[in-house]
Amino acid sequence: MELTQLYEAILNGKLEEAVAVTNEALAAGIAPQTLINDYMIKGMEEIGARFEHGKAFVPNLLMSARAMKGSLDILKPLLKGDTSATLGKIVIGTVKGDLHDIGKNLVASMLEGCGFEVVNLGVDIAAERFIEAARDEKADIICMSALLTTTMTYMKEVIEAVRKAGLNVKIMVGGAPVNEAFARSIGADGYSSNANAAVVLAKSLIQA
C-alpha cells in the first residue's frame, strides 16, 4: 500500500479515502504514531501553508480538518496513555455571551490535526469554566475566541481570573474583532488571525 495516499487524502480533504487508507495501514501493522507524524500532520501543514499563500481557502481547510478528524478518530483509542503522542493540551472555547463557533471549531480542528490534544468547551463559556477545564485537563494553553466587539472585552476578565487562580497556562485569543494590540492590552500571551497562524503560535508558546 502507498502511505502517501493518506497524505494526499488529508491534503485534498477526502474523508472516506483517509479513513480507508488509515484502516488499511493499521491492518498492515503500521504504528499509529507513524501515520500521524509522517503523513497526516504533514498533510495538514501543507494545506495550512497553501492557505497562508492564498492557494487554498477556508472550505479547503475545513475539508482537510474533517478528513484528519476521521483518521484521528480511528487512531485515538490506540494512543491512550501515550503522552508522547501529543504536542500539548489546549482548552478552547468561545467566551461568555458569544454563540459563534465556526471559526473556533476550525482552529480546534487545525490544532488537533497538527498534533495537539484539544478540549473544545463550545460557546458562551464563563471564566470559571475555562479555569475548571484547564485545571482538570492540566492544559498548557487556554484559547479564547470572540466574534463580537461586545463580548471580546470579556477576554480580559477571563485572563485576570486565570492569573488570580494561579494557573500556569499560556493564553491565546482570536476572532474577527480581535487584533494584536488588543491581545497585548488585556495580557494575552498571543493572538492569531487565522487557524494556521494559531497552530504556529501554539507551537511557539509550548516551546517558550
Backbone as CSV, one residue per row, in Angstrom:
resi,resn,N_x,N_y,N_z,CA_x,CA_y,CA_z,C_x,C_y,C_z
1,MET,0.829,-1.208,0.000,0.000,0.000,0.000,0.866,1.262,0.000
2,GLU,0.313,2.311,-0.563,1.033,3.584,-0.661,0.573,4.515,0.457
3,LEU,1.443,4.741,1.452,1.049,5.609,2.558,0.930,7.073,2.147
4,THR,1.567,7.429,1.025,1.427,8.814,0.549,-0.035,9.107,0.199
5,GLN,-0.825,8.058,-0.002,-2.259,8.248,-0.270,-2.944,8.908,0.925
6,LEU,-2.437,8.610,2.125,-3.009,9.195,3.338,-2.713,10.696,3.375
7,TYR,-1.472,11.048,3.071,-1.077,12.462,2.981,-1.959,13.186,1.970
8,GLU,-2.116,12.581,0.793,-2.913,13.195,-0.280,-4.382,13.329,0.117
9,ALA,-4.897,12.302,0.811,-6.311,12.328,1.214,-6.570,13.465,2.205
10,ILE,-5.645,13.652,3.146,-5.781,14.758,4.112,-5.653,16.098,3.380
11,LEU,-4.631,16.205,2.564,-4.373,17.453,1.835,-5.566,17.854,0.976
12,ASN,-6.183,16.864,0.328,-7.296,17.149,-0.593,-8.666,17.042,0.071
13,GLY,-8.661,16.807,1.389,-9.920,16.794,2.128,-10.847,15.649,1.779
14,LYS,-10.283,14.476,1.515,-11.103,13.315,1.138,-11.276,12.386,2.342
15,LEU,-12.380,12.568,3.037,-12.639,11.847,4.287,-12.653,10.331,4.109
16,GLU,-13.478,9.846,3.184,-13.628,8.388,3.024,-12.295,7.733,2.675
17,GLU,-11.536,8.405,1.805,-10.233,7.863,1.405,-9.254,7.832,2.582
18,ALA,-9.261,8.908,3.361,-8.371,8.989,4.531,-8.673,7.854,5.513
19,VAL,-9.954,7.625,5.764,-10.376,6.571,6.689,-9.986,5.189,6.153
20,ALA,-10.212,4.980,4.855,-9.906,3.685,4.241,-8.414,3.373,4.314
21,VAL,-7.584,4.359,3.968,-6.126,4.153,3.989,-5.631,3.941,5.423
22,THR,-6.215,4.671,6.367,-5.843,4.518,7.775,-6.113,3.087,8.241
23,ASN,-7.296,2.585,7.924,-7.649,1.208,8.312,-6.737,0.180,7.655
24,GLU,-6.421,0.408,6.386,-5.505,-0.496,5.661,-4.129,-0.502,6.319
25,ALA,-3.651,0.689,6.654,-2.315,0.823,7.251,-2.240,0.108,8.601
26,LEU,-3.288,0.263,9.405,-3.320,-0.412,10.709,-3.336,-1.927,10.532
27,ALA,-4.110,-2.381,9.560,-4.185,-3.822,9.280,-2.819,-4.357,8.843
28,ALA,-2.025,-3.484,8.215,-0.688,-3.878,7.753,0.357,-3.756,8.865
29,GLY,-0.098,-3.334,10.055,0.803,-3.276,11.203,1.615,-2.000,11.337
30,ILE,1.196,-0.939,10.648,1.937,0.325,10.739,1.500,1.080,12.000
31,ALA,2.463,1.603,12.737,2.185,2.265,14.016,1.359,3.535,13.818
32,PRO,0.339,3.738,14.679,-0.495,4.946,14.586,0.331,6.236,14.585
33,GLN,1.374,6.262,15.441,2.185,7.483,15.541,2.913,7.797,14.230
34,THR,3.303,6.759,13.502,3.951,6.943,12.197,2.972,7.576,11.221
35,LEU,1.748,7.085,11.231,0.719,7.624,10.328,0.449,9.093,10.637
36,ILE,0.351,9.403,11.935,0.038,10.775,12.343,1.193,11.721,11.998
37,ASN,2.385,11.371,12.459,3.523,12.290,12.303,4.042,12.412,10.876
38,ASP,4.115,11.284,10.183,4.778,11.288,8.869,3.857,11.600,7.705
39,TYR,2.554,11.448,7.910,1.640,11.641,6.776,0.507,12.618,7.071
40,MET,-0.202,12.392,8.178,-1.379,13.205,8.451,-1.038,14.650,8.825
41,ILE,-0.128,14.807,9.775,0.264,16.166,10.178,0.905,16.905,9.010
42,LYS,1.706,16.196,8.234,2.345,16.832,7.071,1.295,17.316,6.062
43,GLY,0.227,16.543,5.908,-0.864,16.956,5.023,-1.536,18.219,5.528
44,MET,-1.779,18.283,6.857,-2.397,19.470,7.449,-1.471,20.683,7.357
45,GLU,-0.188,20.450,7.564,0.772,21.559,7.480,0.828,22.122,6.058
46,GLU,0.736,21.229,5.071,0.780,21.676,3.679,-0.469,22.473,3.310
47,ILE,-1.662,22.004,3.736,-2.875,22.764,3.415,-2.844,24.104,4.149
48,GLY,-2.257,24.117,5.356,-2.112,25.364,6.107,-1.195,26.345,5.392
49,ALA,-0.102,25.825,4.846,0.850,26.666,4.115,0.200,27.225,2.847
50,ARG,-0.577,26.382,2.165,-1.269,26.850,0.955,-2.272,27.944,1.288
51,PHE,-2.944,27.778,2.430,-3.903,28.783,2.886,-3.190,30.118,3.134
52,GLU,-2.035,30.045,3.796,-1.251,31.257,4.090,-0.866,32.002,2.819
53,HIS,-0.592,31.230,1.754,-0.135,31.835,0.498,-1.266,32.074,-0.497
54,GLY,-2.499,31.956,-0.025,-3.642,32.245,-0.897,-3.900,31.186,-1.950
55,LYS,-3.332,29.990,-1.758,-3.530,28.910,-2.745,-4.594,27.919,-2.281
56,ALA,-5.104,28.109,-1.073,-6.214,27.306,-0.554,-7.076,28.248,0.284
57,PHE,-8.325,27.846,0.512,-9.273,28.740,1.185,-9.960,28.026,2.349
58,VAL,-10.778,28.758,3.103,-11.392,28.188,4.302,-12.110,26.858,4.028
59,PRO,-12.891,26.730,2.941,-13.530,25.418,2.686,-12.504,24.291,2.548
60,ASN,-11.349,24.576,1.941,-10.299,23.554,1.817,-9.777,23.147,3.192
61,LEU,-9.568,24.149,4.063,-9.102,23.866,5.420,-10.120,22.999,6.167
62,LEU,-11.401,23.348,6.018,-12.457,22.602,6.703,-12.512,21.157,6.221
63,MET,-12.377,20.965,4.907,-12.414,19.606,4.340,-11.216,18.789,4.825
64,SER,-10.040,19.417,4.850,-8.838,18.717,5.324,-8.966,18.368,6.805
65,ALA,-9.477,19.318,7.583,-9.647,19.092,9.020,-10.641,17.951,9.263
66,ARG,-11.677,17.876,8.411,-12.679,16.814,8.534,-12.061,15.450,8.213
67,ALA,-11.243,15.411,7.161,-10.565,14.157,6.795,-9.599,13.733,7.898
68,MET,-8.881,14.718,8.445,-7.933,14.452,9.531,-8.663,13.880,10.749
69,LYS,-9.805,14.481,11.084,-10.572,14.028,12.248,-11.051,12.590,12.046
70,GLY,-11.467,12.267,10.823,-11.918,10.913,10.531,-10.832,9.887,10.813
71,SER,-9.612,10.198,10.393,-8.483,9.291,10.648,-8.105,9.274,12.124
72,LEU,-8.098,10.452,12.747,-7.734,10.536,14.163,-8.704,9.759,15.052
73,ASP,-9.991,9.780,14.683,-10.990,9.065,15.481,-10.694,7.566,15.531
74,ILE,-10.096,7.062,14.457,-9.718,5.646,14.406,-8.459,5.396,15.244
75,LEU,-7.521,6.337,15.165,-6.215,6.146,15.803,-6.191,6.478,17.296
76,LYS,-7.041,7.426,17.706,-7.000,7.904,19.098,-7.103,6.799,20.147
77,PRO,-8.047,5.865,19.999,-8.148,4.814,21.024,-6.860,3.997,21.161
78,LEU,-6.068,3.956,20.102,-4.830,3.174,20.125,-3.679,3.950,20.778
79,LEU,-3.904,5.248,21.021,-2.837,6.105,21.568,-3.018,6.379,23.058
80,LYS,-4.078,5.859,23.654,-4.362,6.141,25.070,-3.138,5.859,25.947
81,GLY,-2.817,6.846,26.766,-1.701,6.660,27.688,-0.344,6.985,27.090
82,ASP,-0.314,7.252,25.788,0.968,7.589,25.145,1.129,9.106,25.160
83,THR,1.766,9.615,26.217,1.876,11.068,26.374,2.742,11.701,25.302
84,SER,3.613,10.918,24.692,4.475,11.476,23.641,3.687,11.690,22.348
85,ALA,2.426,11.225,22.344,1.623,11.297,21.124,1.058,12.690,20.889
86,THR,1.265,13.614,21.830,0.676,14.942,21.671,1.713,16.040,21.924
87,LEU,1.539,17.163,21.232,2.452,18.306,21.411,2.133,19.069,22.691
88,GLY,0.906,18.924,23.164,0.458,19.659,24.340,-1.055,19.656,24.380
89,LYS,-1.626,20.135,25.482,-3.077,20.107,25.627,-3.638,21.529,25.626
90,ILE,-4.701,21.718,24.855,-5.313,23.042,24.710,-6.796,22.973,25.051
91,VAL,-7.243,23.910,25.887,-8.668,24.089,26.169,-9.123,25.282,25.345
92,ILE,-10.171,25.093,24.538,-10.611,26.168,23.644,-12.112,26.404,23.796
93,GLY,-12.518,27.673,23.691,-13.947,27.977,23.768,-14.230,29.395,23.305
94,THR,-15.491,29.632,22.957,-15.958,30.982,22.644,-16.450,31.601,23.947
95,VAL,-16.082,32.851,24.195,-16.342,33.470,25.511,-17.824,33.727,25.788
96,LYS,-18.102,33.946,27.070,-19.461,34.181,27.569,-20.186,35.265,26.767
97,GLY,-21.435,34.969,26.415,-22.244,35.932,25.678,-22.137,35.812,24.169
98,ASP,-21.207,34.985,23.701,-20.960,34.848,22.262,-21.261,33.414,21.828
99,LEU,-22.089,33.270,20.797,-22.528,31.937,20.371,-21.928,31.509,19.033
100,HIS,-20.904,32.221,18.580,-20.287,31.891,17.290,-19.235,30.795,17.465
101,ASP,-19.281,29.787,16.611,-18.286,28.728,16.808,-17.640,28.180,15.539
102,ILE,-17.976,28.717,14.368,-17.384,28.165,13.133,-15.870,28.380,13.118
103,GLY,-15.445,29.620,13.360,-14.011,29.914,13.377,-13.286,29.167,14.475
104,LYS,-13.911,29.127,15.644,-13.308,28.431,16.794,-13.156,26.941,16.511
105,ASN,-14.170,26.363,15.892,-14.105,24.931,15.573,-13.038,24.632,14.525
106,LEU,-12.859,25.554,13.578,-11.811,25.371,12.571,-10.433,25.409,13.224
107,VAL,-10.235,26.370,14.135,-8.966,26.460,14.869,-8.735,25.178,15.674
108,ALA,-9.793,24.700,16.349,-9.679,23.472,17.146,-9.283,22.286,16.262
109,SER,-9.909,22.196,15.100,-9.607,21.091,14.177,-8.179,21.157,13.670
110,MET,-7.720,22.361,13.345,-6.349,22.530,12.852,-5.339,22.183,13.945
111,LEU,-5.605,22.639,15.165,-4.700,22.340,16.286,-4.626,20.840,16.524
112,GLU,-5.791,20.198,16.507,-5.834,18.757,16.721,-5.138,18.035,15.568
113,GLY,-5.413,18.522,14.370,-4.814,17.909,13.192,-3.301,18.011,13.160
114,CYS,-2.775,19.038,13.819,-1.320,19.233,13.806,-0.634,18.699,15.068
115,GLY,-1.369,17.897,15.849,-0.697,17.169,16.922,-1.020,17.555,18.350
116,PHE,-1.908,18.540,18.543,-2.290,18.927,19.903,-3.498,18.120,20.368
117,GLU,-3.592,17.925,21.677,-4.818,17.368,22.245,-5.712,18.554,22.561
118,VAL,-6.931,18.551,22.045,-7.802,19.718,22.169,-9.088,19.363,22.912
119,VAL,-9.410,20.180,23.909,-10.674,20.044,24.632,-11.539,21.239,24.235
120,ASN,-12.569,20.968,23.425,-13.418,22.032,22.884,-14.621,22.224,23.799
121,LEU,-14.646,23.355,24.512,-15.703,23.603,25.502,-17.001,24.084,24.875
122,GLY,-16.938,24.570,23.628,-18.141,25.071,22.968,-18.235,26.588,23.026
123,VAL,-19.476,27.099,23.161,-19.705,28.546,23.122,-20.252,29.048,24.460
124,ASP,-20.240,30.385,24.633,-20.811,31.021,25.824,-20.131,30.518,27.106
125,ILE,-18.791,30.515,27.080,-18.026,29.932,28.196,-17.567,31.016,29.181
126,ALA,-17.942,30.823,30.439,-17.577,31.765,31.503,-16.158,31.493,31.992
127,ALA,-15.581,32.484,32.659,-14.207,32.376,33.162,-14.026,31.139,34.038
128,GLU,-15.012,30.872,34.916,-14.913,29.734,35.840,-14.787,28.416,35.075
129,ARG,-15.509,28.320,33.960,-15.485,27.078,33.172,-14.128,26.901,32.507
130,PHE,-13.551,27.982,31.978,-12.200,27.914,31.395,-11.200,27.438,32.450
131,ILE,-11.295,28.029,33.642,-10.350,27.696,34.719,-10.518,26.246,35.168
132,GLU,-11.764,25.844,35.366,-12.064,24.472,35.800,-11.529,23.447,34.783
133,ALA,-11.793,23.718,33.497,-11.344,22.791,32.448,-9.825,22.748,32.360
134,ALA,-9.194,23.931,32.416,-7.730,23.989,32.320,-7.083,23.242,33.486
135,ARG,-7.682,23.381,34.661,-7.146,22.704,35.849,-7.360,21.188,35.756
136,ASP,-8.586,20.789,35.418,-8.920,19.359,35.336,-8.118,18.641,34.251
137,GLU,-7.933,19.334,33.126,-7.266,18.714,31.976,-5.750,18.892,31.998
138,LYS,-5.264,19.667,33.008,-3.828,20.009,33.069,-3.381,20.602,31.730
139,ALA,-4.125,21.603,31.278,-3.892,22.212,29.959,-2.627,23.065,29.953
140,ASP,-2.012,23.130,28.789,-0.847,24.007,28.582,-1.281,25.385,28.099
141,ILE,-2.396,25.410,27.358,-2.865,26.656,26.738,-4.380,26.765,26.861
142,ILE,-4.857,27.979,27.154,-6.274,28.304,27.030,-6.418,29.165,25.781
143,CYS,-7.348,28.786,24.925,-7.554,29.502,23.666,-8.976,30.061,23.660
144,MET,-9.101,31.392,23.549,-10.418,32.038,23.575,-10.745,32.695,22.251
145,SER,-12.035,32.603,21.879,-12.498,33.213,20.642,-13.687,34.122,20.927
146,ALA,-13.803,35.193,20.135,-14.980,36.069,20.200,-15.225,36.647,18.812
147,LEU,-16.491,36.800,18.452,-16.794,37.379,17.139,-17.488,38.728,17.263
148,LEU,-17.781,39.136,18.490,-18.492,40.396,18.704,-17.632,41.360,19.511
149,THR,-17.722,42.633,19.171,-16.967,43.641,19.937,-17.498,43.713,21.367
150,THR,-18.765,43.361,21.551,-19.367,43.418,22.886,-18.905,42.270,23.784
151,THR,-18.469,41.167,23.182,-18.047,40.025,24.011,-16.534,39.914,24.134
152,MET,-15.799,40.537,23.219,-14.345,40.359,23.262,-13.731,40.964,24.526
153,THR,-14.399,41.968,25.086,-13.871,42.588,26.310,-13.890,41.606,27.489
154,TYR,-14.746,40.569,27.403,-14.819,39.571,28.473,-13.526,38.755,28.561
155,MET,-12.770,38.735,27.470,-11.494,38.002,27.471,-10.579,38.505,28.584
156,LYS,-10.625,39.810,28.820,-9.779,40.404,29.864,-10.163,39.847,31.240
157,GLU,-11.473,39.700,31.470,-11.941,39.137,32.740,-11.441,37.700,32.925
158,VAL,-11.493,36.940,31.835,-11.026,35.542,31.906,-9.544,35.500,32.260
159,ILE,-8.753,36.327,31.575,-7.309,36.345,31.819,-7.007,36.726,33.265
160,GLU,-7.694,37.748,33.765,-7.477,38.169,35.156,-7.853,37.052,36.131
161,ALA,-8.963,36.347,35.839,-9.405,35.256,36.712,-8.416,34.087,36.675
162,VAL,-7.890,33.802,35.485,-6.908,32.713,35.340,-5.647,33.023,36.135
163,ARG,-5.170,34.263,36.014,-3.954,34.658,36.737,-4.196,34.619,38.252
164,LYS,-5.391,35.082,38.659,-5.731,35.105,40.079,-5.797,33.682,40.643
165,ALA,-6.236,32.748,39.793,-6.346,31.343,40.213,-4.981,30.662,40.282
166,GLY,-3.948,31.373,39.780,-2.584,30.842,39.860,-2.279,29.740,38.868
167,LEU,-3.063,29.678,37.800,-2.827,28.629,36.793,-1.629,28.982,35.924
168,ASN,-0.771,28.010,35.723,0.403,28.227,34.881,0.084,27.790,33.447
169,VAL,-0.714,28.610,32.765,-1.080,28.311,31.375,-0.823,29.530,30.496
170,LYS,-0.567,29.274,29.237,-0.469,30.355,28.256,-1.882,30.641,27.744
171,ILE,-2.127,31.887,27.337,-3.465,32.251,26.856,-3.385,32.851,25.458
172,MET,-4.132,32.236,24.543,-4.225,32.711,23.158,-5.620,33.270,22.923
173,VAL,-5.697,34.340,22.119,-7.008,34.900,21.774,-7.109,35.096,20.268
174,GLY,-8.344,35.118,19.777,-8.569,35.333,18.358,-10.034,35.611,18.089
175,GLY,-10.352,35.897,16.834,-11.722,36.233,16.435,-11.723,37.503,15.623
176,ALA,-12.778,37.711,14.866,-12.832,38.821,13.902,-12.504,40.208,14.476
177,PRO,-13.050,40.604,15.649,-12.776,41.963,16.122,-11.456,42.100,16.884
178,VAL,-10.814,40.977,17.157,-9.598,40.973,17.990,-8.364,41.249,17.128
179,ASN,-7.396,41.965,17.686,-6.127,42.178,16.974,-4.965,42.102,17.962
180,GLU,-3.778,42.204,17.416,-2.552,42.076,18.220,-2.509,43.089,19.359
181,ALA,-2.857,44.332,19.062,-2.798,45.393,20.073,-3.772,45.109,21.220
182,PHE,-4.967,44.667,20.881,-5.963,44.341,21.908,-5.469,43.177,22.764
183,ALA,-4.931,42.160,22.100,-4.419,40.982,22.823,-3.365,41.384,23.838
184,ARG,-2.463,42.267,23.416,-1.403,42.723,24.321,-1.992,43.524,25.480
185,SER,-2.994,44.363,25.152,-3.556,45.254,26.171,-4.280,44.496,27.285
186,ILE,-4.783,43.298,26.977,-5.505,42.533,28.014,-4.615,41.477,28.679
187,GLY,-3.346,41.407,28.238,-2.410,40.493,28.898,-2.367,39.087,28.334
188,ALA,-2.880,38.906,27.104,-2.807,37.578,26.470,-1.368,37.275,26.071
189,ASP,-1.048,35.988,25.969,0.304,35.595,25.564,0.477,35.604,24.052
190,GLY,-0.638,35.609,23.333,-0.527,35.619,21.882,-1.866,35.783,21.199
191,TYR,-1.809,36.219,19.935,-3.005,36.426,19.120,-2.772,35.808,17.753
192,SER,-3.799,35.188,17.200,-3.670,34.699,15.824,-4.894,35.120,15.021
193,SER,-4.662,35.427,13.748,-5.740,35.928,12.896,-6.429,34.817,12.121
194,ASN,-5.820,33.628,12.083,-6.453,32.521,11.362,-6.004,31.187,11.960
195,ALA,-6.619,30.117,11.482,-6.382,28.784,12.063,-4.941,28.323,11.894
196,ASN,-4.355,28.584,10.743,-2.981,28.141,10.513,-2.010,28.895,11.427
197,ALA,-2.239,30.206,11.554,-1.392,31.018,12.438,-1.537,30.561,13.887
198,ALA,-2.729,30.081,14.249,-2.958,29.599,15.618,-2.082,28.391,15.929
199,VAL,-1.905,27.526,14.945,-1.052,26.343,15.131,0.402,26.765,15.350
200,VAL,0.864,27.690,14.524,2.244,28.197,14.629,2.458,28.841,15.999
201,LEU,1.489,29.657,16.415,1.581,30.340,17.701,1.587,29.340,18.863
202,ALA,0.681,28.368,18.810,0.597,27.382,19.887,1.900,26.616,20.036
203,LYS,2.490,26.251,18.911,3.776,25.525,18.956,4.847,26.394,19.611
204,SER,4.870,27.686,19.270,5.905,28.573,19.825,5.683,28.806,21.319
205,LEU,4.412,28.880,21.749,4.122,29.077,23.181,4.499,27.841,23.994
206,ILE,4.274,26.672,23.434,4.625,25.421,24.126,6.143,25.327,24.312
207,GLN,6.870,25.787,23.308,8.336,25.676,23.339,8.983,26.811,24.145
208,ALA,8.227,27.856,24.417,8.792,29.030,25.103,9.207,28.705,26.529
